[in-house]
């Protein structure tokens, strides 16, 4: 190595002096600086970047990174009842293996000729979702459930050529804000509040707002406090009568327990696939699905890519192609539908593998288990003086709301944290209008009866 | 006693006319994996299980409100054993050509660099994977420190004052920037007046498309003979209606626009903002920054420049950089260092809405952070220097191939990529860029053309990044040269290509009409196998609702 030069980094092979020299000679220039001559002097950095020195030895990098990450205390080192949009479920080892395959992990935008397997795996993801949702068309995933909901509503506006939507105000604060900003200037939103006594949307409250200008009614079920929307079918019927669509946001995992929304009249179903074998990742693992019936009025309004089966020039060979690619911004720039770009494909493949592993009975068993645990936890907590389990007579799945009269949920959580328990999400951090005395608790197949008892005992102590 | 012969006999020596050829030529006799794998639904077998899950006694639900919502049937998913699922997907993975396997320089603008394996350990660590976004900040000091420092490194690389890590991709970050622009003008009472966004045809389509989605009128500038729009052309469209300019530099041609500051000044002069799409930043780390050129906002694609894997098209990550003036409008929450460690900063009242749930694509933010730490300041500059060296080496060698050219800025060095044109070869042979791409798959190489529309005729965009060795670049060049030769001497080979892929040419028009498309296995069963599904209540259009006219069919390549 020549003195005063940067050492050859393992990620930058041609920085080796001999290679660099050979390439400079092939090009016919003296030095790399010549390539940058076109950049005006006043735009060029005159000093090195102020960034810490390289940890180019992998061993040192690993030590540094492990040192940082060890300062986290993951949910596995505590007892956590946090959900609220990021749900703890078991991730099958096979899902991790598929997600980490070098070919899938590092492929990108290849055609079926380089990436046939990717096309098939994504087609199978959308097809498995189609089976679960009982709808024929499912997108290659968009970013997340927020985006899926926002796009689903704009699709509804375009399909019906109407300008107003009714949205159940049972949403995460961030998702509500996303809808408002994404619909702004295009669709006006009338929010309909859940009834305080049941925690769900009542059809009378929707009917009151429905009109001939309504493009869609948006329901989320189970909603953000875990309540299953019991009036969904009636609401869909009223919406249809007015020429409006029913857009439903749901967690696909919940369809192991409840019927798919298409059965009761949902026209567009959307949501996040985080629960399908993606893991928590500090809230950073998401994919958005949008599903519709096979109706061209709907299909042509999807911004995402849609994959379909196709023949090849060889008899018996299975190929795949884009469906109605001309819809997309990749084909049409601003004349396409919204936009499409890199989003969440590998999470889609992983979620497909999850559904294939779970099968009909795995989904059913898991759906039941979560329903049982949720009701069990509600029952155990309802016994405790000093707290109130809300909406006990409404059907729940995975989450429920708890009120601590006269206390702040954040204070209760602080006391729980001291006991190694991550209590339910403080409602003020989850909802735009969340009350400080309320928390949302989440129980899944990962919680045992002992875990629920441990929580109940800790709360008894704290509230006594 | 048997004697085992360990030395080759003279007979075997003489049987070969030439010694074993050990050294391989640059041009591979490649063949893709071809498993002829059925659709996963064909693996269905009654009673087989992929995974067992915790069960409970569902009779406990008998007298609960839940009971009436419990479905009576099970979802119609296939039943498959665990190893069968694994084997199926591993076969599909083998029929996928990732950057870990090929000289992935054919997807220019996408910066298909090496994604270091060690970063998978950190992104996949239980200390990260099993953390919940709402757990107390005191229990997340490691990740919070990573996010805080990553913000500061990207601030330094761009020169901007504040960084938001929330966006889940490059396009999502562009959309975030559009919303910041919108919020800024609205806060100044100019939201209604400033209804135009200007971009260029060689900037990513999402600049135009996100602006349109947010309600803007889009003005697109085309290049002059230098490869970028003339300054006077820009000035002719700026006005009090200008909300912002969204521009890339270098654009997808790899040509650096040396007058960029004048463009920025021209937009500022009419009160518009300037937004730098740094999709092509890989050649500029430590070399030139958004700040010095006067930009108000910028964004990086962390899955491009900062090495996070492309994952078949996401998850990705985008980072937005802003000036101090626009920092209050940034989406998501920043991490700040307080007296008792790292904490989430309360967002400003002016902040735009969250782009996505929670705090960004955490696994990719960890990977990007680790990549920067591995390289340090000098390493980042080295990345850019070598990426640019590789690009100009490729340019010099590729221009020696008959039939290909590099339109615009003849004789000038390029930065991060080059958009070449095969139009001479197409004129001569009738073979176009898409067919060359299909043939390149036969040599184990990924090849793209360019974004639509094809302003450069018969385009191919190559971006070698810093990751590939000289020998690997020579392999790609050899495959291109050979393919061009084949176009001349045996064009029928290219017309039918690929020949050594997992499948053959797809008939992209056979099943892409509303009556014929099969968007899922379910749709296929209904349309082609006569499957009938229970009718569900659904919306029906009233008779007067017109069907919107559709654009002519288009394809990915």
Boltz contact constraints between the chains, C-beta under 6 A:
constraints:
  - contact:
      token1: [A, 6]
      token2: [B, 378]
      max_distance: 6.0
  - contact:
      token1: [A, 6]
      token2: [B, 382]
      max_distance: 6.0
  - contact:
      token1: [A, 9]
      token2: [B, 379]
      max_distance: 6.0
  - contact:
      token1: [A, 11]
      token2: [B, 114]
      max_distance: 6.0
  - contact:
      token1: [A, 12]
      token2: [B, 382]
      max_distance: 6.0
  - contact:
      token1: [A, 12]
      token2: [B, 383]
      max_distance: 6.0
  - contact:
      token1: [A, 12]
      token2: [B, 386]
      max_distance: 6.0
  - contact:
      token1: [A, 12]
      token2: [B, 466]
      max_distance: 6.0
  - contact:
      token1: [A, 13]
      token2: [B, 469]
      max_distance: 6.0
  - contact:
      token1: [A, 14]
      token2: [B, 386]
      max_distance: 6.0
  - contact:
      token1: [A, 14]
      token2: [B, 470]
      max_distance: 6.0
  - contact:
      token1: [A, 15]
      token2: [B, 382]
      max_distance: 6.0
  - contact:
      token1: [A, 15]
      token2: [B, 386]
      max_distance: 6.0
  - contact:
      token1: [A, 19]
      token2: [B, 470]
      max_distance: 6.0
  - contact:
      token1: [A, 23]
      token2: [B, 389]
      max_distance: 6.0
  - contact:
      token1: [A, 23]
      token2: [B, 393]
      max_distance: 6.0
  - contact:
      token1: [A, 26]
      token2: [B, 393]
      max_distance: 6.0
  - contact:
      token1: [A, 27]
      token2: [B, 392]
      max_distance: 6.0
  - contact:
      token1: [A, 27]
      token2: [B, 393]
      max_distance: 6.0
  - contact:
      token1: [A, 27]
      token2: [B, 396]
      max_distance: 6.0
  - contact:
      token1: [A, 32]
      token2: [B, 385]
      max_distance: 6.0
  - contact:
      token1: [A, 32]
      token2: [B, 389]
      max_distance: 6.0
  - contact:
      token1: [A, 35]
      token2: [B, 388]
      max_distance: 6.0
  - contact:
      token1: [A, 35]
      token2: [B, 392]
      max_distance: 6.0
  - contact:
      token1: [A, 35]
      token2: [B, 413]
      max_distance: 6.0
  - contact:
      token1: [A, 38]
      token2: [B, 256]
      max_distance: 6.0
  - contact:
      token1: [A, 38]
      token2: [B, 258]
      max_distance: 6.0
  - contact:
      token1: [A, 39]
      token2: [B, 256]
      max_distance: 6.0
  - contact:
      token1: [A, 39]
      token2: [B, 288]
      max_distance: 6.0
  - contact:
      token1: [A, 40]
      token2: [B, 258]
      max_distance: 6.0
  - contact:
      token1: [A, 43]
      token2: [B, 288]
      max_distance: 6.0
  - contact:
      token1: [A, 43]
      token2: [B, 292]
      max_distance: 6.0
  - contact:
      token1: [A, 43]
      token2: [B, 293]
      max_distance: 6.0
  - contact:
      token1: [A, 44]
      token2: [B, 288]
      max_distance: 6.0
  - contact:
      token1: [A, 45]
      token2: [B, 286]
      max_distance: 6.0
  - contact:
      token1: [A, 48]
      token2: [B, 377]
      max_distance: 6.0
  - contact:
      token1: [A, 49]
      token2: [B, 156]
      max_distance: 6.0
  - contact:
      token1: [A, 49]
      token2: [B, 286]
      max_distance: 6.0
  - contact:
      token1: [A, 49]
      token2: [B, 377]
      max_distance: 6.0
  - contact:
      token1: [A, 50]
      token2: [B, 156]
      max_distance: 6.0
  - contact:
      token1: [A, 51]
      token2: [B, 153]
      max_distance: 6.0
  - contact:
      token1: [A, 51]
      token2: [B, 156]
      max_distance: 6.0
  - contact:
      token1: [A, 51]
      token2: [B, 377]
      max_distance: 6.0
  - contact:
      token1: [A, 53]
      token2: [B, 376]
      max_distance: 6.0
  - contact:
      token1: [A, 54]
      token2: [B, 375]
      max_distance: 6.0
  - contact:
      token1: [A, 54]
      token2: [B, 376]
      max_distance: 6.0
  - contact:
      token1: [A, 54]
      token2: [B, 379]
      max_distance: 6.0
  - contact:
      token1: [A, 55]
      token2: [B, 373]
      max_distance: 6.0
  - contact:
      token1: [A, 55]
      token2: [B, 374]
      max_distance: 6.0
  - contact:
      token1: [A, 56]
      token2: [B, 374]
      max_distance: 6.0
  - contact:
      token1: [A, 58]
      token2: [B, 118]
      max_distance: 6.0
  - contact:
      token1: [A, 61]
      token2: [B, 374]
      max_distance: 6.0
  - contact:
      token1: [A, 65]
      token2: [B, 122]
      max_distance: 6.0
  - contact:
      token1: [A, 65]
      token2: [B, 370]
      max_distance: 6.0
  - contact:
      token1: [A, 68]
      token2: [B, 142]
      max_distance: 6.0
  - contact:
      token1: [A, 68]
      token2: [B, 145]
      max_distance: 6.0
  - contact:
      token1: [A, 68]
      token2: [B, 146]
      max_distance: 6.0
  - contact:
      token1: [A, 69]
      token2: [B, 125]
      max_distance: 6.0
  - contact:
      token1: [A, 69]
      token2: [B, 127]
      max_distance: 6.0
  - contact:
      token1: [A, 69]
      token2: [B, 128]
      max_distance: 6.0
  - contact:
      token1: [A, 69]
      token2: [B, 142]
      max_distance: 6.0
  - contact:
      token1: [A, 71]
      token2: [B, 141]
      max_distance: 6.0
  - contact:
      token1: [A, 71]
      token2: [B, 142]
      max_distance: 6.0
  - contact:
      token1: [A, 72]
      token2: [B, 127]
      max_distance: 6.0
  - contact:
      token1: [A, 72]
      token2: [B, 131]
      max_distance: 6.0
  - contact:
      token1: [A, 72]
      token2: [B, 140]
      max_distance: 6.0
  - contact:
      token1: [A, 72]
      token2: [B, 142]
      max_distance: 6.0
  - contact:
      token1: [A, 72]
      token2: [B, 143]
      max_distance: 6.0
  - contact:
      token1: [A, 73]
      token2: [B, 139]
      max_distance: 6.0
  - contact:
      token1: [A, 74]
      token2: [B, 127]
      max_distance: 6.0
  - contact:
      token1: [A, 74]
      token2: [B, 130]
      max_distance: 6.0
  - contact:
      token1: [A, 74]
      token2: [B, 131]
      max_distance: 6.0
  - contact:
      token1: [A, 75]
      token2: [B, 130]
      max_distance: 6.0
  - contact:
      token1: [A, 75]
      token2: [B, 132]
      max_distance: 6.0
  - contact:
      token1: [A, 76]
      token2: [B, 130]
      max_distance: 6.0
  - contact:
      token1: [A, 80]
      token2: [B, 132]
      max_distance: 6.0
  - contact:
      token1: [A, 82]
      token2: [B, 132]
      max_distance: 6.0
  - contact:
      token1: [A, 82]
      token2: [B, 134]
      max_distance: 6.0
  - contact:
      token1: [A, 85]
      token2: [B, 357]
      max_distance: 6.0
  - contact:
      token1: [A, 86]
      token2: [B, 132]
      max_distance: 6.0
  - contact:
      token1: [A, 86]
      token2: [B, 133]
      max_distance: 6.0
  - contact:
      token1: [A, 92]
      token2: [B, 51]
      max_distance: 6.0
  - contact:
      token1: [A, 94]
      token2: [B, 86]
      max_distance: 6.0
  - contact:
      token1: [A, 98]
      token2: [B, 89]
      max_distance: 6.0
  - contact:
      token1: [A, 101]
      token2: [B, 93]
      max_distance: 6.0
  - contact:
      token1: [A, 102]
      token2: [B, 98]
      max_distance: 6.0
  - contact:
      token1: [A, 102]
      token2: [B, 100]
      max_distance: 6.0
  - contact:
      token1: [A, 103]
      token2: [B, 93]
      max_distance: 6.0
  - contact:
      token1: [A, 103]
      token2: [B, 96]
      max_distance: 6.0
  - contact:
      token1: [A, 103]
      token2: [B, 98]
      max_distance: 6.0
  - contact:
      token1: [A, 104]
      token2: [B, 93]
      max_distance: 6.0
  - contact:
      token1: [A, 104]
      token2: [B, 96]
      max_distance: 6.0
  - contact:
      token1: [A, 104]
      token2: [B, 312]
      max_distance: 6.0
  - contact:
      token1: [A, 105]
      token2: [B, 309]
      max_distance: 6.0
  - contact:
      token1: [A, 105]
      token2: [B, 311]
      max_distance: 6.0
  - contact:
      token1: [A, 106]
      token2: [B, 98]
      max_distance: 6.0
  - contact:
      token1: [A, 106]
      token2: [B, 99]
      max_distance: 6.0
  - contact:
      token1: [A, 106]
      token2: [B, 100]
      max_distance: 6.0
  - contact:
      token1: [A, 106]
      token2: [B, 115]
      max_distance: 6.0
  - contact:
      token1: [A, 106]
      token2: [B, 309]
      max_distance: 6.0
  - contact:
      token1: [A, 107]
      token2: [B, 96]
      max_distance: 6.0
  - contact:
      token1: [A, 107]
      token2: [B, 98]
      max_distance: 6.0
  - contact:
      token1: [A, 107]
      token2: [B, 312]
      max_distance: 6.0
  - contact:
      token1: [A, 108]
      token2: [B, 107]
      max_distance: 6.0
  - contact:
      token1: [A, 108]
      token2: [B, 310]
      max_distance: 6.0
  - contact:
      token1: [A, 109]
      token2: [B, 107]
      max_distance: 6.0
  - contact:
      token1: [A, 110]
      token2: [B, 446]
      max_distance: 6.0
  - contact:
      token1: [A, 111]
      token2: [B, 557]
      max_distance: 6.0
  - contact:
      token1: [A, 112]
      token2: [B, 506]
      max_distance: 6.0
  - contact:
      token1: [A, 113]
      token2: [B, 438]
      max_distance: 6.0
  - contact:
      token1: [A, 113]
      token2: [B, 441]
      max_distance: 6.0
  - contact:
      token1: [A, 113]
      token2: [B, 498]
      max_distance: 6.0
  - contact:
      token1: [A, 113]
      token2: [B, 501]
      max_distance: 6.0
  - contact:
      token1: [A, 114]
      token2: [B, 97]
      max_distance: 6.0
  - contact:
      token1: [A, 114]
      token2: [B, 441]
      max_distance: 6.0
  - contact:
      token1: [A, 114]
      token2: [B, 446]
      max_distance: 6.0
  - contact:
      token1: [A, 115]
      token2: [B, 96]
      max_distance: 6.0
  - contact:
      token1: [A, 116]
      token2: [B, 95]
      max_distance: 6.0
  - contact:
      token1: [A, 116]
      token2: [B, 502]
      max_distance: 6.0
  - contact:
      token1: [A, 116]
      token2: [B, 503]
      max_distance: 6.0
  - contact:
      token1: [A, 117]
      token2: [B, 92]
      max_distance: 6.0
  - contact:
      token1: [A, 117]
      token2: [B, 93]
      max_distance: 6.0
  - contact:
      token1: [A, 117]
      token2: [B, 95]
      max_distance: 6.0
  - contact:
      token1: [A, 117]
      token2: [B, 96]
      max_distance: 6.0
  - contact:
      token1: [A, 118]
      token2: [B, 96]
      max_distance: 6.0
  - contact:
      token1: [A, 118]
      token2: [B, 312]
      max_distance: 6.0
  - contact:
      token1: [A, 120]
      token2: [B, 92]
      max_distance: 6.0
  - contact:
      token1: [A, 121]
      token2: [B, 92]
      max_distance: 6.0
  - contact:
      token1: [A, 124]
      token2: [B, 40]
      max_distance: 6.0
  - contact:
      token1: [A, 126]
      token2: [B, 520]
      max_distance: 6.0
  - contact:
      token1: [A, 127]
      token2: [B, 520]
      max_distance: 6.0
  - contact:
      token1: [A, 127]
      token2: [B, 521]
      max_distance: 6.0
  - contact:
      token1: [A, 130]
      token2: [B, 520]
      max_distance: 6.0
  - contact:
      token1: [A, 130]
      token2: [B, 522]
      max_distance: 6.0
  - contact:
      token1: [A, 131]
      token2: [B, 76]
      max_distance: 6.0
  - contact:
      token1: [A, 131]
      token2: [B, 77]
      max_distance: 6.0
  - contact:
      token1: [A, 131]
      token2: [B, 522]
      max_distance: 6.0
  - contact:
      token1: [A, 132]
      token2: [B, 75]
      max_distance: 6.0
  - contact:
      token1: [A, 136]
      token2: [B, 519]
      max_distance: 6.0
  - contact:
      token1: [A, 136]
      token2: [B, 520]
      max_distance: 6.0
  - contact:
      token1: [A, 136]
      token2: [B, 522]
      max_distance: 6.0
  - contact:
      token1: [A, 136]
      token2: [B, 523]
      max_distance: 6.0
  - contact:
      token1: [A, 137]
      token2: [B, 519]
      max_distance: 6.0
  - contact:
      token1: [A, 143]
      token2: [B, 168]
      max_distance: 6.0
  - contact:
      token1: [A, 143]
      token2: [B, 172]
      max_distance: 6.0
  - contact:
      token1: [A, 143]
      token2: [B, 356]
      max_distance: 6.0
  - contact:
      token1: [A, 144]
      token2: [B, 356]
      max_distance: 6.0
  - contact:
      token1: [A, 144]
      token2: [B, 357]
      max_distance: 6.0
  - contact:
      token1: [A, 146]
      token2: [B, 356]
      max_distance: 6.0
  - contact:
      token1: [A, 146]
      token2: [B, 357]
      max_distance: 6.0
  - contact:
      token1: [A, 174]
      token2: [B, 354]
      max_distance: 6.0
  - contact:
      token1: [A, 174]
      token2: [B, 357]
      max_distance: 6.0
  - contact:
      token1: [A, 177]
      token2: [B, 353]
      max_distance: 6.0
  - contact:
      token1: [A, 178]
      token2: [B, 353]
      max_distance: 6.0
  - contact:
      token1: [A, 181]
      token2: [B, 353]
      max_distance: 6.0
  - contact:
      token1: [A, 185]
      token2: [B, 215]
      max_distance: 6.0
  - contact:
      token1: [A, 228]
      token2: [B, 69]
      max_distance: 6.0
  - contact:
      token1: [A, 240]
      token2: [B, 539]
      max_distance: 6.0
  - contact:
      token1: [A, 243]
      token2: [B, 542]
      max_distance: 6.0
  - contact:
      token1: [A, 245]
      token2: [B, 539]
      max_distance: 6.0
  - contact:
      token1: [A, 258]
      token2: [B, 69]
      max_distance: 6.0
  - contact:
      token1: [A, 258]
      token2: [B, 71]
      max_distance: 6.0
  - contact:
      token1: [A, 259]
      token2: [B, 71]
      max_distance: 6.0
  - contact:
      token1: [A, 262]
      token2: [B, 536]
      max_distance: 6.0
  - contact:
      token1: [A, 263]
      token2: [B, 536]
      max_distance: 6.0
  - contact:
      token1: [A, 265]
      token2: [B, 537]
      max_distance: 6.0
  - contact:
      token1: [A, 267]
      token2: [B, 538]
      max_distance: 6.0
  - contact:
      token1: [A, 267]
      token2: [B, 539]
      max_distance: 6.0
  - contact:
      token1: [A, 279]
      token2: [B, 129]
      max_distance: 6.0
  - contact:
      token1: [A, 280]
      token2: [B, 130]
      max_distance: 6.0
  - contact:
      token1: [A, 280]
      token2: [B, 132]
      max_distance: 6.0
  - contact:
      token1: [A, 281]
      token2: [B, 129]
      max_distance: 6.0
  - contact:
      token1: [A, 281]
      token2: [B, 362]
      max_distance: 6.0
  - contact:
      token1: [A, 281]
      token2: [B, 363]
      max_distance: 6.0
  - contact:
      token1: [A, 282]
      token2: [B, 131]
      max_distance: 6.0
  - contact:
      token1: [A, 282]
      token2: [B, 133]
      max_distance: 6.0
  - contact:
      token1: [A, 282]
      token2: [B, 143]
      max_distance: 6.0
  - contact:
      token1: [A, 282]
      token2: [B, 362]
      max_distance: 6.0
  - contact:
      token1: [A, 283]
      token2: [B, 133]
      max_distance: 6.0
  - contact:
      token1: [A, 283]
      token2: [B, 357]
      max_distance: 6.0
  - contact:
      token1: [A, 283]
      token2: [B, 358]
      max_distance: 6.0
  - contact:
      token1: [A, 283]
      token2: [B, 359]
      max_distance: 6.0
  - contact:
      token1: [A, 284]
      token2: [B, 361]
      max_distance: 6.0
  - contact:
      token1: [A, 284]
      token2: [B, 362]
      max_distance: 6.0
  - contact:
      token1: [A, 284]
      token2: [B, 363]
      max_distance: 6.0
  - contact:
      token1: [A, 286]
      token2: [B, 357]
      max_distance: 6.0
  - contact:
      token1: [A, 294]
      token2: [B, 523]
      max_distance: 6.0
  - contact:
      token1: [A, 296]
      token2: [B, 514]
      max_distance: 6.0
  - contact:
      token1: [A, 306]
      token2: [B, 519]
      max_distance: 6.0
  - contact:
      token1: [A, 308]
      token2: [B, 511]
      max_distance: 6.0
  - contact:
      token1: [A, 308]
      token2: [B, 517]
      max_distance: 6.0
  - contact:
      token1: [A, 308]
      token2: [B, 518]
      max_distance: 6.0
  - contact:
      token1: [A, 308]
      token2: [B, 519]
      max_distance: 6.0
  - contact:
      token1: [A, 309]
      token2: [B, 518]
      max_distance: 6.0
  - contact:
      token1: [A, 309]
      token2: [B, 524]
      max_distance: 6.0
  - contact:
      token1: [A, 310]
      token2: [B, 506]
      max_distance: 6.0
  - contact:
      token1: [A, 310]
      token2: [B, 507]
      max_distance: 6.0
  - contact:
      token1: [A, 310]
      token2: [B, 510]
      max_distance: 6.0
  - contact:
      token1: [A, 310]
      token2: [B, 511]
      max_distance: 6.0
  - contact:
      token1: [A, 311]
      token2: [B, 507]
      max_distance: 6.0
  - contact:
      token1: [A, 311]
      token2: [B, 510]
      max_distance: 6.0
  - contact:
      token1: [A, 312]
      token2: [B, 503]
      max_distance: 6.0
  - contact:
      token1: [A, 312]
      token2: [B, 504]
      max_distance: 6.0
  - contact:
      token1: [A, 312]
      token2: [B, 505]
      max_distance: 6.0
  - contact:
      token1: [A, 312]
      token2: [B, 506]
      max_distance: 6.0
  - contact:
      token1: [A, 313]
      token2: [B, 504]
      max_distance: 6.0
  - contact:
      token1: [A, 313]
      token2: [B, 505]
      max_distance: 6.0
  - contact:
      token1: [A, 314]
      token2: [B, 504]
      max_distance: 6.0
  - contact:
      token1: [A, 317]
      token2: [B, 503]
      max_distance: 6.0
  - contact:
      token1: [A, 319]
      token2: [B, 503]
      max_distance: 6.0
  - contact:
      token1: [A, 319]
      token2: [B, 506]
      max_distance: 6.0
  - contact:
      token1: [A, 321]
      token2: [B, 506]
      max_distance: 6.0
  - contact:
      token1: [A, 321]
      token2: [B, 508]
      max_distance: 6.0
  - contact:
      token1: [A, 322]
      token2: [B, 556]
      max_distance: 6.0
  - contact:
      token1: [A, 323]
      token2: [B, 512]
      max_distance: 6.0
  - contact:
      token1: [A, 323]
      token2: [B, 517]
      max_distance: 6.0
  - contact:
      token1: [A, 323]
      token2: [B, 519]
      max_distance: 6.0
  - contact:
      token1: [A, 325]
      token2: [B, 554]
      max_distance: 6.0
  - contact:
      token1: [A, 325]
      token2: [B, 555]
      max_distance: 6.0
  - contact:
      token1: [A, 325]
      token2: [B, 556]
      max_distance: 6.0
  - contact:
      token1: [A, 326]
      token2: [B, 551]
      max_distance: 6.0
  - contact:
      token1: [A, 326]
      token2: [B, 553]
      max_distance: 6.0
  - contact:
      token1: [A, 326]
      token2: [B, 554]
      max_distance: 6.0
  - contact:
      token1: [A, 329]
      token2: [B, 205]
      max_distance: 6.0
  - contact:
      token1: [A, 329]
      token2: [B, 209]
      max_distance: 6.0
  - contact:
      token1: [A, 330]
      token2: [B, 205]
      max_distance: 6.0
  - contact:
      token1: [A, 331]
      token2: [B, 452]
      max_distance: 6.0
  - contact:
      token1: [A, 331]
      token2: [B, 554]
      max_distance: 6.0
  - contact:
      token1: [A, 333]
      token2: [B, 205]
      max_distance: 6.0
  - contact:
      token1: [A, 333]
      token2: [B, 208]
      max_distance: 6.0
  - contact:
      token1: [A, 333]
      token2: [B, 209]
      max_distance: 6.0
  - contact:
      token1: [A, 334]
      token2: [B, 208]
      max_distance: 6.0
  - contact:
      token1: [A, 334]
      token2: [B, 209]
      max_distance: 6.0
  - contact:
      token1: [A, 334]
      token2: [B, 212]
      max_distance: 6.0
  - contact:
      token1: [A, 334]
      token2: [B, 218]
      max_distance: 6.0
  - contact:
      token1: [A, 336]
      token2: [B, 209]
      max_distance: 6.0
  - contact:
      token1: [A, 338]
      token2: [B, 213]
      max_distance: 6.0
  - contact:
      token1: [A, 339]
      token2: [B, 171]
      max_distance: 6.0
  - contact:
      token1: [A, 339]
      token2: [B, 206]
      max_distance: 6.0
  - contact:
      token1: [A, 339]
      token2: [B, 209]
      max_distance: 6.0
  - contact:
      token1: [A, 339]
      token2: [B, 210]
      max_distance: 6.0
  - contact:
      token1: [A, 341]
      token2: [B, 169]
      max_distance: 6.0
  - contact:
      token1: [A, 341]
      token2: [B, 171]
      max_distance: 6.0
  - contact:
      token1: [A, 341]
      token2: [B, 206]
      max_distance: 6.0
  - contact:
      token1: [A, 342]
      token2: [B, 169]
      max_distance: 6.0
  - contact:
      token1: [A, 342]
      token2: [B, 313]
      max_distance: 6.0
  - contact:
      token1: [A, 342]
      token2: [B, 314]
      max_distance: 6.0
  - contact:
      token1: [A, 342]
      token2: [B, 316]
      max_distance: 6.0
  - contact:
      token1: [A, 343]
      token2: [B, 314]
      max_distance: 6.0
  - contact:
      token1: [A, 344]
      token2: [B, 314]
      max_distance: 6.0
  - contact:
      token1: [A, 344]
      token2: [B, 315]
      max_distance: 6.0
  - contact:
      token1: [A, 345]
      token2: [B, 312]
      max_distance: 6.0
  - contact:
      token1: [A, 345]
      token2: [B, 313]
      max_distance: 6.0
  - contact:
      token1: [A, 345]
      token2: [B, 314]
      max_distance: 6.0
  - contact:
      token1: [A, 346]
      token2: [B, 311]
      max_distance: 6.0
  - contact:
      token1: [A, 346]
      token2: [B, 312]
      max_distance: 6.0
  - contact:
      token1: [A, 353]
      token2: [B, 89]
      max_distance: 6.0
  - contact:
      token1: [A, 355]
      token2: [B, 77]
      max_distance: 6.0
  - contact:
      token1: [A, 356]
      token2: [B, 40]
      max_distance: 6.0
  - contact:
      token1: [A, 356]
      token2: [B, 80]
      max_distance: 6.0
  - contact:
      token1: [A, 356]
      token2: [B, 85]
      max_distance: 6.0
  - contact:
      token1: [A, 357]
      token2: [B, 50]
      max_distance: 6.0
  - contact:
      token1: [A, 357]
      token2: [B, 51]
      max_distance: 6.0
  - contact:
      token1: [A, 357]
      token2: [B, 85]
      max_distance: 6.0
  - contact:
      token1: [A, 359]
      token2: [B, 50]
      max_distance: 6.0
  - contact:
      token1: [A, 359]
      token2: [B, 77]
      max_distance: 6.0
  - contact:
      token1: [A, 359]
      token2: [B, 79]
      max_distance: 6.0
  - contact:
      token1: [A, 360]
      token2: [B, 74]
      max_distance: 6.0
  - contact:
      token1: [A, 360]
      token2: [B, 75]
      max_distance: 6.0
  - contact:
      token1: [A, 360]
      token2: [B, 77]
      max_distance: 6.0
  - contact:
      token1: [A, 362]
      token2: [B, 51]
      max_distance: 6.0
  - contact:
      token1: [A, 362]
      token2: [B, 53]
      max_distance: 6.0
  - contact:
      token1: [A, 363]
      token2: [B, 75]
      max_distance: 6.0
  - contact:
      token1: [A, 364]
      token2: [B, 74]
      max_distance: 6.0
  - contact:
      token1: [A, 365]
      token2: [B, 53]
      max_distance: 6.0
  - contact:
      token1: [A, 365]
      token2: [B, 55]
      max_distance: 6.0
  - contact:
      token1: [A, 366]
      token2: [B, 53]
      max_distance: 6.0
  - contact:
      token1: [A, 368]
      token2: [B, 58]
      max_distance: 6.0
  - contact:
      token1: [A, 369]
      token2: [B, 54]
      max_distance: 6.0
  - contact:
      token1: [A, 369]
      token2: [B, 55]
      max_distance: 6.0
  - contact:
      token1: [A, 369]
      token2: [B, 56]
      max_distance: 6.0
  - contact:
      token1: [A, 371]
      token2: [B, 61]
      max_distance: 6.0
  - contact:
      token1: [A, 371]
      token2: [B, 66]
      max_distance: 6.0
  - contact:
      token1: [A, 372]
      token2: [B, 56]
      max_distance: 6.0
  - contact:
      token1: [A, 372]
      token2: [B, 60]
      max_distance: 6.0
  - contact:
      token1: [A, 375]
      token2: [B, 64]
      max_distance: 6.0
  - contact:
      token1: [A, 393]
      token2: [B, 65]
      max_distance: 6.0
  - contact:
      token1: [A, 394]
      token2: [B, 65]
      max_distance: 6.0
  - contact:
      token1: [A, 395]
      token2: [B, 65]
      max_distance: 6.0
  - contact:
      token1: [A, 395]
      token2: [B, 66]
      max_distance: 6.0
  - contact:
      token1: [A, 395]
      token2: [B, 69]
      max_distance: 6.0
  - contact:
      token1: [A, 417]
      token2: [B, 136]
      max_distance: 6.0
  - contact:
      token1: [A, 422]
      token2: [B, 135]
      max_distance: 6.0
  - contact:
      token1: [A, 425]
      token2: [B, 134]
      max_distance: 6.0
  - contact:
      token1: [A, 445]
      token2: [B, 54]
      max_distance: 6.0
